[in-house]
Amino acid sequence: MKLFAAYVKRTRHSTWASADRVREIMSRPRHSAAIPHELYQVNHVTGHEVTTDDGTFTVHSLVPATDAPRDTPLDICVYLHGGGYVNGLDDRHWKFVSDIAGAGMKVIVPDYGLAPEHTASSARTLLDRVIGDAADEARDSGHRLCLAGDSAGGGLALGWMLTTGRHDARDPVERIALVSPWLDVSCTTEGLDALVDDDPWLHPDGLRVAGLAWAGADTARGVDIHDPLVSPLAAPDTDLAALPPTAVWTGTRDILHADALALGARMHRTGATVDVHTCDGAVHVHPLTPTPEGKAAREEVIRWLSS
C-alpha cells in the first residue's frame, strides 16, 4: 500500500489539490469510460435509457455469464460510482461491479449526470426511478435488493436513502455497502483537517468546489450544502436509526476516514446496525485498488453484499 500511495501522490493528488484545478475539470466535457471488453466475456451486459425532466441517462445492468438464462432472477445490487460528482465511471468501477456480479448478483449501474450541469436533486430523481424499478423486480421475484457506492457514490447512496420520497423504493433495500463515502460536501467533519497531510490523493480545497456545484444551492432545484441529500452526516439521529444494516470500508490515509468514523459513531449511538472496517495505512477507495489490502477488502465487500 505504501508504494501505491506514493504512486497516487505523483499521479492523482493534483486533481483535488486546488479549487482552480477542479473548476478546470468541470469546465470541459467529461464522459464515463466505455465498458472494458473483458467484462463482456464474463457478464451479460445490457443498457437502457431513463428520461427524467433533467435529461436522458444510461442505466447499465450486468449479470454473470453462466449456463442459466440471462433473465434468471437474482439478488440485485444498485451501484453508484464515485468521482467527486465531477467524473464518471472509470475502469476501476467497472472491474468492481463485474466482481460483484461474479458473486451471483445482478448489478445495476446508473450513469448519473455530473456537476455542474447536473445536481444532487437531478440524481435523486433518476434514482427514484432506477431503484424503484429494482425494488419492484426484487419484490416480484422474491430476491434481495442492496445498495452500494464508493466515495461520492457512497454519499449519494446514503443521501438518497435519507431524503427520497419514494418509500416504496427505499424500504426494500436490505443492506448498504459504502466504500470511503463522502458524507459532508463542506468537508468540515471533525478530525478531517488532521488527516490532510497523510492523504496522497484528496484535499478539501478541491472537494469543496465539487461539492458546492453538486449541491447547486444557487440553482432552481439546488439544496443547501448541509442538506442530508449531499451531506448525510447532517441528518437527524432518528433518520440514521431507520437505515438498514450498513457496512463501511475506510482507510486511515484518507481525509474521508473522518466521515466514515463519524457515521459509524452516530449509527451505533442510535442503535442502528453498522460495521466500520478500517484498514490502517490504506488510501481512498482502497477496495478498488490493485493492492493486497485492496483485494482483501474487495472480497469482504462482495461477500457482505452477496451473503
C-alpha positions in Angstrom: 0.0 0.0 0.0 2.9 2.4 0.7 4.2 2.1 -2.9 0.7 2.6 -4.3 0.2 5.6 -2.1 3.4 7.1 -3.5 2.2 6.4 -7.0 -1.2 8.1 -6.2 0.5 11.2 -4.8 2.6 11.6 -8.0 -0.3 11.0 -10.5 -3.6 12.0 -8.9 -3.1 14.4 -6.0 -3.1 17.4 -8.3 -6.7 16.6 -9.4 -8.1 17.6 -6.0 -5.3 19.8 -4.6 -6.8 23.1 -5.6 -10.2 24.7 -6.2 -8.9 26.1 -9.6 -8.0 22.6 -10.8 -11.5 21.2 -10.0 -13.1 24.2 -11.8 -11.0 23.4 -14.8 -12.1 19.8 -14.8 -15.8 20.9 -14.6 -15.3 23.3 -17.5 -14.6 20.6 -20.0 -16.7 17.7 -21.4 -16.5 14.5 -19.3 -17.8 11.1 -20.0 -17.8 7.7 -18.4 -15.2 5.2 -19.6 -16.5 2.6 -22.0 -17.2 -0.9 -20.5 -14.0 -2.8 -20.9 -14.1 -5.6 -23.5 -13.1 -8.3 -21.0 -16.3 -7.6 -18.9 -18.4 -8.9 -21.8 -16.5 -12.2 -21.6 -17.8 -12.9 -18.1 -21.0 -11.0 -17.9 -24.2 -10.4 -19.9 -24.2 -6.6 -20.2 -27.2 -4.6 -21.2 -28.2 -0.9 -21.1 -31.3 1.2 -21.3 -32.1 4.9 -21.2 -34.1 6.6 -18.5 -35.5 10.0 -19.2 -36.4 12.5 -16.5 -37.0 16.2 -16.5 -33.3 16.7 -16.2 -32.3 14.7 -19.3 -31.7 11.2 -20.6 -29.3 8.8 -18.7 -27.9 5.4 -19.4 -28.5 2.6 -16.9 -26.3 -0.4 -17.3 -27.0 -3.9 -16.0 -24.6 -6.8 -15.5 -25.4 -10.4 -14.7 -22.8 -13.2 -14.6 -22.5 -15.2 -17.8 -23.4 -18.7 -16.7 -25.3 -21.6 -18.2 -28.5 -20.2 -16.7 -30.7 -18.0 -18.9 -29.7 -14.4 -18.7 -33.1 -13.3 -17.3 -32.9 -15.7 -14.4 -33.9 -13.7 -11.3 -31.0 -12.8 -9.0 -30.4 -10.7 -5.9 -29.9 -7.1 -7.1 -27.2 -4.5 -6.2 -27.6 -0.9 -7.4 -24.1 0.5 -7.5 -23.3 4.3 -7.5 -19.9 5.2 -8.7 -17.5 7.8 -7.2 -15.6 10.6 -8.9 -16.3 13.6 -6.7 -19.6 14.2 -8.6 -17.5 15.6 -11.5 -16.0 12.5 -13.0 -17.8 9.5 -14.5 -17.3 5.7 -14.3 -13.7 4.5 -14.9 -12.1 1.1 -15.3 -11.8 0.6 -11.5 -15.5 0.9 -11.1 -16.3 -1.4 -14.0 -13.9 -4.1 -12.6 -15.5 -3.8 -9.2 -19.1 -4.1 -10.4 -18.0 -7.1 -12.5 -16.6 -8.7 -9.4 -19.9 -8.1 -7.6 -21.8 -9.7 -10.5 -19.4 -12.6 -10.4 -20.7 -13.4 -6.9 -24.1 -14.2 -8.4 -25.8 -10.8 -8.3 -27.4 -8.6 -10.9 -25.7 -5.2 -10.7 -27.4 -2.1 -11.9 -25.2 0.9 -12.6 -26.9 4.3 -13.3 -24.6 6.7 -15.2 -25.9 9.8 -13.4 -25.3 13.3 -14.6 -22.2 15.2 -13.3 -21.8 18.6 -11.8 -22.1 21.4 -12.6 -24.5 20.6 -15.4 -26.4 18.3 -13.1 -27.0 18.4 -9.3 -27.9 16.1 -6.5 -31.6 16.8 -7.0 -31.3 15.6 -10.6 -29.6 12.4 -9.4 -32.3 11.8 -6.7 -35.0 12.0 -9.4 -33.1 9.4 -11.5 -32.5 7.1 -8.6 -36.2 7.3 -7.6 -36.9 5.6 -11.0 -33.9 3.3 -11.1 -34.1 2.0 -7.5 -37.9 1.9 -7.7 -37.7 -0.4 -10.7 -35.1 -2.5 -9.0 -37.3 -2.8 -5.9 -40.2 -3.9 -7.9 -38.1 -6.5 -9.7 -36.7 -7.8 -6.4 -40.1 -7.9 -4.8 -41.7 -9.7 -7.7 -39.0 -12.4 -7.8 -38.6 -12.8 -4.1 -34.9 -11.7 -4.2 -32.9 -9.2 -2.1 -32.1 -5.6 -3.0 -28.8 -4.0 -1.8 -27.3 -0.5 -2.4 -23.6 0.2 -2.7 -21.3 3.1 -3.7 -17.8 4.4 -3.4 -16.7 7.9 -2.4 -19.2 10.4 -3.9 -21.3 7.4 -4.9 -21.4 6.3 -1.3 -22.6 9.7 -0.2 -25.2 9.7 -2.9 -26.4 6.3 -1.9 -26.9 7.3 1.7 -28.2 10.8 0.8 -30.9 9.2 -1.4 -31.9 6.7 1.4 -32.3 9.6 3.8 -34.2 12.0 1.6 -36.2 10.2 -1.1 -39.9 10.5 -1.0 -40.2 7.0 -2.7 -40.6 4.9 0.4 -41.8 2.0 -1.7 -38.3 2.1 -3.4 -36.3 2.8 -0.2 -37.9 0.3 2.2 -37.0 -2.9 0.2 -33.2 -2.0 0.4 -31.9 -4.7 2.8 -28.3 -3.5 3.3 -25.9 -0.8 2.2 -22.2 -1.1 1.4 -20.2 2.2 1.5 -16.6 2.4 0.3 -14.8 5.5 1.6 -18.0 7.5 1.5 -18.0 11.3 1.1 -20.7 12.3 3.6 -20.2 16.0 4.1 -19.6 18.1 1.0 -18.5 21.1 3.1 -15.6 18.9 4.3 -15.9 20.1 7.9 -16.3 16.8 9.7 -14.4 16.8 13.0 -11.0 15.2 12.5 -10.8 15.7 8.7 -8.2 18.5 8.8 -5.8 16.4 10.8 -5.8 13.8 8.0 -4.9 16.2 5.2 -1.1 15.8 5.3 -1.3 12.0 5.2 -3.7 11.8 2.3 -1.8 11.4 -1.0 -5.0 11.8 -3.1 -7.7 14.1 -1.8 -7.7 17.7 -0.5 -10.7 19.6 1.0 -9.9 22.7 -1.2 -10.8 20.8 -4.3 -13.6 18.7 -2.9 -15.5 21.7 -1.5 -15.7 23.2 -5.0 -17.1 20.0 -6.5 -19.5 19.6 -3.5 -20.8 23.1 -3.8 -21.5 22.6 -7.5 -23.2 19.3 -6.8 -25.5 20.8 -4.2 -26.3 23.6 -6.7 -27.6 25.9 -4.0 -27.7 28.8 -6.5 -29.9 26.8 -9.0 -33.6 26.4 -9.2 -33.6 22.9 -7.8 -30.5 23.1 -5.7 -30.1 22.3 -2.0 -28.0 23.8 0.8 -24.6 22.2 1.4 -25.9 20.9 4.8 -28.9 19.2 3.3 -28.7 15.4 4.1 -29.0 14.7 0.3 -25.5 15.9 -0.2 -24.2 15.8 3.4 -25.8 12.7 5.1 -24.0 13.4 8.3 -26.4 16.4 8.7 -29.3 14.0 9.0 -31.1 13.7 12.4 -30.4 10.7 14.5 -33.9 9.4 14.0 -33.3 9.2 10.3 -30.0 7.4 10.7 -31.6 5.0 13.1 -34.0 3.9 10.4 -31.3 2.8 7.9 -30.9 -0.8 7.1 -27.7 -2.7 8.1 -24.8 -0.7 6.8 -21.1 -1.6 6.3 -18.3 0.9 5.7 -14.8 0.4 4.4 -12.3 3.1 5.1 -8.5 3.7 5.2 -6.5 5.9 7.6 -4.7 7.8 4.8 -7.9 9.2 3.5 -9.4 12.5 4.7 -12.9 10.9 4.3 -11.9 8.5 7.0 -13.3 11.2 9.3 -16.7 10.9 7.6 -16.7 7.1 8.0 -15.9 7.2 11.7 -18.5 9.9 12.3 -21.2 7.9 10.6 -20.2 4.7 12.5 -20.3 6.5 15.8 -23.7 8.1 15.2 -25.3 5.0 13.9 -24.0 3.0 16.8 -25.4 5.6 19.2 -28.9 5.4 17.6 -28.9 1.6 17.8 -28.7 1.1 14.0 -26.7 -1.9 12.7 -23.3 -0.6 11.3 -19.9 -2.1 10.9 -16.9 0.1 10.0 -13.9 -1.8 8.5 -10.7 0.3 8.9 -7.5 -0.6 7.0 -4.5 1.0 8.6 -2.4 2.9 6.1 -4.9 2.5 3.3 -5.7 5.3 0.8 -9.1 6.4 -0.5 -11.3 3.7 -2.0 -8.7 1.1 -1.2 -11.0 -1.8 -2.1 -10.8 -0.6 -5.7 -7.0 -0.5 -5.7 -4.7 -3.2 -7.2 -3.0 -3.9 -3.8 -3.1 -6.9 -1.4 -5.1 -4.8 1.0 -7.4 -3.7 -1.7 -8.0 -7.3 -2.8 -8.8 -8.4 0.7 -11.2 -5.5 1.3 -12.9 -6.0 -2.1 -13.6 -9.6 -1.2 -15.1 -8.5 2.1 -17.4 -6.0 0.4 -18.6 -8.6 -2.1 -19.0 -11.3 0.5 -21.1 -8.9 2.6 -23.3 -7.9 -0.3 -23.9 -11.4 -1.6 -24.3 -13.2 1.8 
